[in-house]
Amino acid sequence: MDKFEIIVVGAGAAGLLAAGTAANRGTKVLLLEKMFRPGRKLRITGKGRCNLTNLTRIDDFLSHVNNPDFLRPAFEQFFAQELIDFFHSIQIKTKTERGRRVFPQSDKAQDIVDGLHRWVNKSGVMLKKDVRVNKLFVKEGRISGVRLNNGKLYFADKIILCTGGASYPATGSTGDGYKLSKTLGHTITNTRPALVPIAVKNDLSNELDRLLLKNVNVKVFRRNEILSEKFGDMQFLKQSISGPIILSLSREFGKALHLGEHLEFSLDLKPALSELKLTNRFQREVEKNRRLDVTGLLRKLLPQKMVATFISRLKFDSLKLVDQLSNDEIKSIILLLKDFRLVASGLKDFDEAIITSGGVSLDEVNPETMESKKIKNLYFAGELLDLDADTGGYNLQIAFSTGRLAAMAATKKS
Ligand SMILES: Cc1cc2nc3c(=O)[nH]c(=O)nc-3n(C[C@H](O)[C@H](O)[C@H](O)COP(=O)(O)OP(=O)(O)OC[C@H]3O[C@@H](n4cnc5c(N)ncnc54)[C@H](O)[C@@H]3O)c2cc1C
């Protein structure tokens, strides 16, 4: 009979750290991974650079997380500096960038995956790849083993479930952990895509696809009420918007957007200029370029790819010469530059979501140990739990800290 002290299911960020930690504490560990390569998602994090964590103070860090109280015990044991020290100990140097975001010095997420993989091997973990856990066994209220898709059974004293969320399913995270946990009586709180592009109802020309707008101000409206406002970079995609501030807003308004609530996004394309200053600037451009038509002048004020879409919203002929514009027409251009509206039609799908919001209910997990309150010796870690956070290295730190805490608790000698 194949019997281990601990089985870790899923070799992503949480699972790799959990398995290595447990094995280094003298435990016989089996790590089971569904994909042919472990850490598929880790490899694409931070646009291939892997934003490991964030060196902000713990209280600020926790303000970026949905369930901060639950995470405190995990962070008290193993937080950003401990994570960085750990990577240094396995020969991976790090660097800190704008916003206190930490990356590997090489700028290569693959180095993080390789480093963790080497460490896990060296620690004596038995890794089995290309195998999917499709059943968990419980005997007399205690977890006892797993069944794989090939029918093979493995037994263990303890199991740490680290199967991730349901986003970017091509990386192996297809929500299996939700189903497995549910069969054992765990509650799964509403799961939905988060940190995900927002689909818009307006017709966006193909030309806009991938256009990055730097330093814009975006306000979110529900009818006439401003619900939120963010300044930074955003990006147009096909019939959707994305980029740092939009992803963050997708998380803030995830529930409303998921339910199809009517929200509008107002882009201020010239946030450094008040309406009055922008009007003066526009008048100066008109003085200098009297023989230009409206299209020509807008090319001086907007990214080229945006001009056609902008013009399609004007209610007058864009071939008109600028010195023939009426005051009302000038005003309508200024208003559009300051308030370019997009109507949200919802969130894009899990395929495009950086994380999954929702997951195994935290009411049923002990935050001091990550152990299930329902099934003895079953532990959870990472995105599978009802934990999610903003972009900036917060989500990986959650996976690493909870993975480590689960392993420490599961290997504690009583
Ligand atoms: C494009 C992208 C960029 C990101 N960039 C960042 C970033 O820069 N910084 C940051 O903090 N966060 C980032 N994230 C989020 C971060 O990657 C996740 O929050 C984190 O990987 C979650 O770790 P995890 O170990 O819980 O799950 P995962 O990394 O998803 O790992 C789960 C593992 O379990 C395996 N598995 C699933 N089901 C089974 C099963 N039945 N049997 C066996 N194995 C199974 C999967 O194949 C997978 O390998 C990014 C996410 C995406 C999609």
The ligand as an SDF file (V2000), in Angstrom:
LIG
                    3D

 53 58  0  0  0  0  0  0  0  0999 V2000
   -1.7190   35.8600  -15.6850 C   0  0  0  0  0  0  0  0  0  0  0  0
   -1.5470   35.8760  -14.1810 C   0  0  0  0  0  0  0  0  0  0  0  0
   -0.6150   36.7040  -13.6090 C   0  0  0  0  0  0  0  0  0  0  0  0
   -0.4780   36.7540  -12.2140 C   0  0  0  0  0  0  0  0  0  0  0  0
    0.4950   37.5360  -11.6740 N   0  0  0  0  0  0  0  0  0  0  0  0
    0.6320   37.5940  -10.3410 C   0  0  0  0  0  0  0  0  0  0  0  0
    1.6990   38.3310   -9.7540 C   0  0  0  0  0  0  0  0  0  0  0  0
    2.5800   38.8540  -10.4510 O   0  0  0  0  0  0  0  0  0  0  0  0
    1.7380   38.4250   -8.3910 N   0  0  0  0  0  0  0  0  0  0  0  0
    0.8150   37.8000   -7.5920 C   0  0  0  0  0  0  0  0  0  0  0  0
    0.9010   37.9420   -6.3650 O   0  0  0  0  0  0  0  0  0  0  0  0
   -0.1560   37.0240   -8.1230 N   0  0  0  0  0  0  0  0  0  0  0  0
   -0.2530   36.8940   -9.4580 C   0  0  0  0  0  0  0  0  0  0  0  0
   -1.2190   36.0900   -9.9920 N   0  0  0  0  0  0  0  0  0  0  0  0
   -2.0820   35.2860   -9.0820 C   0  0  0  0  0  0  0  0  0  0  0  0
   -1.2960   34.0510   -8.5710 C   0  0  0  0  0  0  0  0  0  0  0  0
   -0.6760   33.4080   -9.6680 O   0  0  0  0  0  0  0  0  0  0  0  0
   -2.2070   33.0660   -7.8500 C   0  0  0  0  0  0  0  0  0  0  0  0
   -2.9340   33.7310   -6.8620 O   0  0  0  0  0  0  0  0  0  0  0  0
   -1.3800   31.9340   -7.2450 C   0  0  0  0  0  0  0  0  0  0  0  0
   -0.6940   31.2310   -8.2660 O   0  0  0  0  0  0  0  0  0  0  0  0
   -2.2580   30.9570   -6.4680 C   0  0  0  0  0  0  0  0  0  0  0  0
   -1.4200   29.9070   -6.0260 O   0  0  0  0  0  0  0  0  0  0  0  0
   -2.0320   28.4830   -5.6850 P   0  0  0  0  0  0  0  0  0  0  0  0
   -0.8710   27.6120   -5.3720 O   0  0  0  0  0  0  0  0  0  0  0  0
   -3.1090   28.6130   -4.6970 O   0  0  0  0  0  0  0  0  0  0  0  0
   -2.7180   27.9860   -7.0330 O   0  0  0  0  0  0  0  0  0  0  0  0
   -2.0760   27.6750   -8.4510 P   0  0  0  0  0  0  0  0  0  0  0  0
   -0.8290   28.4270   -8.6590 O   0  0  0  0  0  0  0  0  0  0  0  0
   -3.1950   27.8750   -9.4020 O   0  0  0  0  0  0  0  0  0  0  0  0
   -1.6950   26.1360   -8.3710 O   0  0  0  0  0  0  0  0  0  0  0  0
   -2.6470   25.1130   -8.2470 C   0  0  0  0  0  0  0  0  0  0  0  0
   -2.0400   23.8290   -8.7970 C   0  0  0  0  0  0  0  0  0  0  0  0
   -2.9050   22.7460   -8.5050 O   0  0  0  0  0  0  0  0  0  0  0  0
   -2.9530   21.8760   -9.6280 C   0  0  0  0  0  0  0  0  0  0  0  0
   -4.2090   21.1210   -9.5650 N   0  0  0  0  0  0  0  0  0  0  0  0
   -5.4650   21.6030   -9.6830 C   0  0  0  0  0  0  0  0  0  0  0  0
   -6.3470   20.6210   -9.5550 N   0  0  0  0  0  0  0  0  0  0  0  0
   -5.6390   19.4790   -9.3400 C   0  0  0  0  0  0  0  0  0  0  0  0
   -6.0110   18.1160   -9.1340 C   0  0  0  0  0  0  0  0  0  0  0  0
   -7.2980   17.7220   -9.1460 N   0  0  0  0  0  0  0  0  0  0  0  0
   -5.0360   17.2040   -8.9590 N   0  0  0  0  0  0  0  0  0  0  0  0
   -3.7040   17.5660   -8.9510 C   0  0  0  0  0  0  0  0  0  0  0  0
   -3.3250   18.8470   -9.1600 N   0  0  0  0  0  0  0  0  0  0  0  0
   -4.2800   19.7890   -9.3300 C   0  0  0  0  0  0  0  0  0  0  0  0
   -2.8870   22.8270  -10.8080 C   0  0  0  0  0  0  0  0  0  0  0  0
   -2.4850   22.1760  -11.9870 O   0  0  0  0  0  0  0  0  0  0  0  0
   -1.8830   23.8610  -10.3110 C   0  0  0  0  0  0  0  0  0  0  0  0
   -0.5700   23.4920  -10.6500 O   0  0  0  0  0  0  0  0  0  0  0  0
   -1.3470   35.9760  -11.3790 C   0  0  0  0  0  0  0  0  0  0  0  0
   -2.2790   35.1280  -11.9760 C   0  0  0  0  0  0  0  0  0  0  0  0
   -2.3830   35.0690  -13.3640 C   0  0  0  0  0  0  0  0  0  0  0  0
   -3.3910   34.1410  -13.9810 C   0  0  0  0  0  0  0  0  0  0  0  0
  1  2  1  0
  2  3  1  0
  2 52  2  0
  3  4  2  0
  4  5  1  0
  4 50  1  0
  5  6  2  0
  6  7  1  0
  6 13  1  0
  7  8  2  0
  7  9  1  0
  9 10  1  0
 10 11  2  0
 10 12  1  0
 12 13  2  0
 13 14  1  0
 14 15  1  0
 14 50  1  0
 15 16  1  0
 16 17  1  0
 16 18  1  0
 18 19  1  0
 18 20  1  0
 20 21  1  0
 20 22  1  0
 22 23  1  0
 23 24  1  0
 24 25  2  0
 24 26  1  0
 24 27  1  0
 27 28  1  0
 28 29  2  0
 28 30  1  0
 28 31  1  0
 31 32  1  0
 32 33  1  0
 33 34  1  0
 33 48  1  0
 34 35  1  0
 35 36  1  0
 35 46  1  0
 36 37  1  0
 36 45  1  0
 37 38  2  0
 38 39  1  0
 39 40  1  0
 39 45  2  0
 40 41  1  0
 40 42  2  0
 42 43  1  0
 43 44  2  0
 44 45  1  0
 46 47  1  0
 46 48  1  0
 48 49  1  0
 50 51  2  0
 51 52  1  0
 52 53  1  0
M  END
$$$$
